Structure formats: structure tokens, C-alpha cells
Amino acid sequence: MTNSVMQQVSVVASAAAIAVATVGITPAQAVSHNFQFSFNDQGTRTPVSGSFTFNPTVKAIATPQGSFYRNASSSFSITVDGKVFRGSSNSMVVADNFQAPGRPGGDIIIFDTFSNFNLANPFSTTFLGFFIYTPDAWQSKNLPTRVPSTAFVSITTPNGVTLSSPAAFTRITQP
């Protein structure tokens, strides 16, 4: 493993350790944004769509490669072939030009509770929502209020089914 990859693994592990240690803080009531996505799973062609509601004013826990936003996402809804999964209280990670082993590199947004995060092997973790955009899709580690219309996506439903697409439609709206 290169030093760069080791540093990135360390950064993700650090952010997750902070996340695990501070679970239970609720997001402030503020104007929320709605991160929406839709795609057909690349393996099964199953239609998948959904959204994550998030508070763009949550303060970041900054790391060299990205920012961790504790409990920034107050709720989510994922529909897989007509079956709806709903949940609440997810944190977010945003990184600019992130390179993860075995995955395409770029700007990322992750939605998850981080409760099952594996500090010893961060990239073995299956995230609820993992979105990768082209490098420099945004020039910041801040929560974006706009995203490009397509991204690589990996969604893992609460019952453990992982679905993905190299070209999911994404957007952020304000209610």
C-alpha cells in the first residue's frame, strides 16, 4: 500500500472513530436539503431511487482528506423495485479528490450511521449510501448544495442488499 493510500485509510478511520464516539447528537432544526438519486442496478437492472434529507449548516469535523458531519442527515428513503426502506439519523462524509482502493477516485459523499465501521479495514465497510463524482466536481470538503447530475453509486439497503450503478442520476433540492 502506498503512503497516500495509508494516509487516506488513516483519515477515514479517524473520522469514523470520532463518529462512533459521538453518536446520539441530533441535528439542529434548520433549512434542510434533499439529496435525491435514481438508477437501475448494474447487475440486475432493478430500479432503485431515494433521498437523504440533510442539514447543510451542521458543523464539520475536518480531516486532511475530507469532512465528517455528525448526524447531518435526519432521514432517508430508499425504494428498490417498489419496496420502500425508511430510516433516520445518518452522518455524512464529504471529500474532495478522494482515492479509495478498488473504487474509482473522485469527490465523494457518504451517508451512514458509521456504527459498524471497521477501523482496522475502513474499506471493508458497507455504507448505506456511497456516491463518487468526477474529481473536482466541487472544490471543497463542505456539504455541497449542488452536485453533478451523474455519479457512481453503491446503496446498501437496511436488509443488506447492495445495488450499484456507474451512472446514477443525482441532484440536491431544497423543500
C-alpha positions in Angstrom: 0.0 0.0 0.0 1.3 3.4 -0.9 1.8 6.2 1.7 -1.0 8.2 0.1 -3.5 5.2 0.5 -2.3 4.6 4.0 -2.9 8.3 4.9 -6.4 8.2 3.4 -7.2 5.0 5.3 -6.0 6.7 8.5 -8.1 9.8 7.7 -11.2 7.7 7.2 -10.5 5.7 10.3 -10.1 8.9 12.3 -13.3 10.4 11.1 -15.2 7.1 11.8 -13.7 6.9 15.3 -15.0 10.4 16.1 -18.3 9.4 14.6 -18.6 6.2 16.7 -17.6 8.1 19.9 -20.2 10.8 19.4 -23.3 9.1 18.1 -26.5 10.4 19.6 -26.3 14.1 18.9 -29.2 15.2 16.9 -29.0 17.7 14.0 -30.2 21.2 14.6 -33.5 22.2 13.2 -32.7 24.3 10.1 -33.4 24.5 6.4 -32.9 21.0 5.1 -31.8 19.9 1.7 -32.9 16.8 -0.2 -30.2 14.6 -1.9 -32.1 12.6 -4.5 -30.8 9.6 -6.6 -32.2 7.1 -9.1 -30.6 4.3 -11.1 -31.1 0.8 -12.3 -28.7 -1.7 -10.6 -25.9 -2.7 -13.0 -26.2 -6.4 -12.2 -30.0 -7.0 -12.0 -31.4 -3.8 -13.7 -33.6 -3.4 -10.6 -34.9 0.2 -10.3 -33.6 2.0 -7.2 -34.4 5.5 -6.1 -34.5 7.5 -2.9 -33.4 10.5 -1.0 -31.4 11.6 2.1 -32.6 14.8 3.9 -29.7 16.7 5.3 -29.0 19.9 7.2 -26.3 21.9 5.3 -25.5 24.0 8.4 -24.1 21.2 10.5 -20.5 21.9 11.6 -17.8 19.7 10.1 -15.2 17.7 11.8 -12.3 18.4 9.4 -9.7 15.8 8.4 -6.9 16.3 5.8 -8.9 14.3 3.1 -12.5 15.2 4.0 -15.0 16.4 6.4 -17.3 14.4 8.8 -20.8 15.8 9.5 -22.2 14.1 12.6 -25.9 13.3 12.2 -26.3 15.8 9.3 -28.9 13.5 7.6 -32.1 13.4 9.6 -33.9 10.8 7.4 -33.7 8.7 4.3 -36.0 6.8 2.0 -34.8 4.1 -0.4 -37.1 2.4 -2.9 -35.9 -0.9 -4.5 -38.3 -2.4 -7.1 -41.3 -0.9 -5.2 -40.2 -1.9 -1.7 -39.6 1.2 0.5 -37.0 1.4 3.3 -37.0 4.4 5.6 -34.7 5.4 8.4 -33.2 8.3 10.3 -30.1 9.9 11.8 -27.2 9.3 9.5 -23.9 11.1 9.4 -22.2 12.3 6.2 -18.6 12.3 4.9 -17.6 14.7 2.1 -14.2 14.5 0.4 -12.6 16.3 -2.5 -10.5 14.2 -4.9 -10.5 11.1 -2.7 -8.9 7.8 -3.8 -10.1 4.6 -2.3 -8.5 1.2 -3.0 -10.6 -0.8 -5.5 -13.0 2.0 -6.2 -12.9 4.8 -8.8 -11.5 8.0 -7.3 -13.1 11.4 -7.2 -15.2 13.6 -5.0 -17.4 11.6 -2.6 -20.4 11.8 -0.4 -21.1 9.0 2.1 -24.3 8.6 4.1 -24.2 6.1 7.0 -24.5 5.7 10.8 -20.9 4.5 10.9 -22.0 2.2 13.8 -20.4 -0.8 12.1 -17.4 0.9 10.8 -14.3 -1.3 10.8 -11.4 0.8 12.0 -8.9 -1.9 11.1 -10.1 -2.1 7.5 -12.2 1.0 6.6 -12.8 0.0 3.0 -14.4 -3.3 4.1 -17.3 -1.3 5.5 -20.6 -1.3 3.5 -22.1 2.1 3.6 -25.8 2.9 3.3 -25.1 5.4 0.5 -21.8 5.9 -1.3 -21.6 8.4 -4.2 -18.5 9.1 -6.2 -18.3 12.1 -8.6 -15.6 13.0 -11.1 -12.6 14.7 -9.4 -13.1 18.4 -8.8 -16.9 18.1 -9.1 -16.7 20.6 -6.2 -13.6 22.3 -4.8 -14.4 21.9 -1.2 -14.9 19.5 1.7 -18.1 21.3 2.7 -21.5 19.9 2.3 -22.5 20.6 -1.2 -25.8 22.3 -2.1 -25.4 21.3 -5.7 -24.0 18.1 -7.3 -23.4 17.0 -10.9 -26.3 15.0 -12.4 -24.4 11.7 -12.5 -22.3 9.7 -10.1 -21.1 6.2 -9.4 -23.3 4.9 -6.6 -23.5 2.0 -4.2 -26.6 1.7 -2.0 -26.9 -1.0 0.7 -30.4 -1.4 1.9 -31.1 -1.9 5.6 -31.7 -5.7 4.9 -28.2 -6.0 3.4 -28.7 -5.9 -0.3 -26.1 -3.9 -2.2 -27.1 -2.3 -5.5 -24.9 -0.1 -7.7 -24.5 1.8 -10.9 -21.7 3.7 -12.6 -24.1 6.4 -13.8 -26.8 7.2 -11.3 -28.9 10.4 -11.6 -28.4 12.7 -8.6 -29.5 16.1 -7.5 -30.0 18.3 -4.4 -33.2 20.2 -3.9 -34.5 22.5 -1.2 -38.0 22.0 0.2 
